[in-house]
Amino acid sequence: KAGVTQTPRYLIKTRGQQVTLSCSPISGHRSVSWYQQTPGQGLQFLFEYFSETQRNKGNFPGRFSGRQFSNSRSEMNVSTLELGDSALYLCASSRQARTSGGEYQETQYFGPGTRLLVL
Amino acid sequence: AQSVAQPEDQVNVAEGNPLTVKCTYSVSGNPYLFWYVQYPNRGLQFLLKYITGDNLVKGSYGFEAEFNKSQTSFHLKKPSALVSDSALYFCAVRDQAAGNKLTFGGGTRVLVKP
């Protein structure tokens, strides 16, 4: 079974531009989460999508947005890029958000990430 | 709010010696705990998780972790380290109250010397 794929792998943008990153989850996985990884702040949760709906959101400004399509593929968009947005953006997928008992037990599997450099 | 602490930025160990990477956590409810490993220019690879049941969890590549509720710890261990185990290791916790969100520790760099 193919893993989580992310495109593009590398991206260079300039301040003020916008960028769209794409994530294709593992087949059958319906939950997609996004994380930002930087040397200073570590790994931080951006948001999670399940069945085309944002279920959870981290503490990031409104310039960061996302969406999920009916085939579970997800995109995240960053508008008006700032130097501090330079980071590795990781996407993770899991099979379902909750068990029948209402608990989150599923493992999140991560893609290779998109490395964004803002100049 | 949930939090994870990895007190060591780096752990150095000789090949063949035991490896331990420390992790402590804080959550309001029952913790779901995870370990991931990251190699240079790669994403995170899942190693193991604790949901419920036995406190000793066995995972991939010979790694195991021990859940200790009283000490709120989930240390990662490997009996005999390999040079190829050199990587960045992350502990993460998922609090049911926070949904599917993972909160990560700052990471511990492991260097295994031949």
Chai-1 contact restraints between the chains, C-beta under 6 A:
chainA,res_idxA,chainB,res_idxB,connection_type,confidence,min_distance_angstrom,max_distance_angstrom,comment,restraint_id
A,S31,B,N100,contact,1.0,0.0,6.0,A-B,restraint_1
A,G42,B,G106,contact,1.0,0.0,6.0,A-B,restraint_2
A,L43,B,F104,contact,1.0,0.0,6.0,A-B,restraint_3
A,F45,B,K101,contact,1.0,0.0,6.0,A-B,restraint_4
A,E48,B,N100,contact,1.0,0.0,6.0,A-B,restraint_5
A,N56,B,G99,contact,1.0,0.0,6.0,A-B,restraint_6
A,N56,B,K101,contact,1.0,0.0,6.0,A-B,restraint_7
A,L90,B,G43,contact,1.0,0.0,6.0,A-B,restraint_8
A,A97,B,N100,contact,1.0,0.0,6.0,A-B,restraint_9
A,Y104,B,R94,contact,1.0,0.0,6.0,A-B,restraint_10
A,Y104,B,N100,contact,1.0,0.0,6.0,A-B,restraint_11
A,Q105,B,I51,contact,1.0,0.0,6.0,A-B,restraint_12
A,T107,B,F46,contact,1.0,0.0,6.0,A-B,restraint_13
A,T107,B,K49,contact,1.0,0.0,6.0,A-B,restraint_14
A,F110,B,G43,contact,1.0,0.0,6.0,A-B,restraint_15
A,F110,B,L44,contact,1.0,0.0,6.0,A-B,restraint_16
A,G111,B,G43,contact,1.0,0.0,6.0,A-B,restraint_17
A,P112,B,R42,contact,1.0,0.0,6.0,A-B,restraint_18
A,P112,B,G43,contact,1.0,0.0,6.0,A-B,restraint_19
A,G113,B,G43,contact,1.0,0.0,6.0,A-B,restraint_20
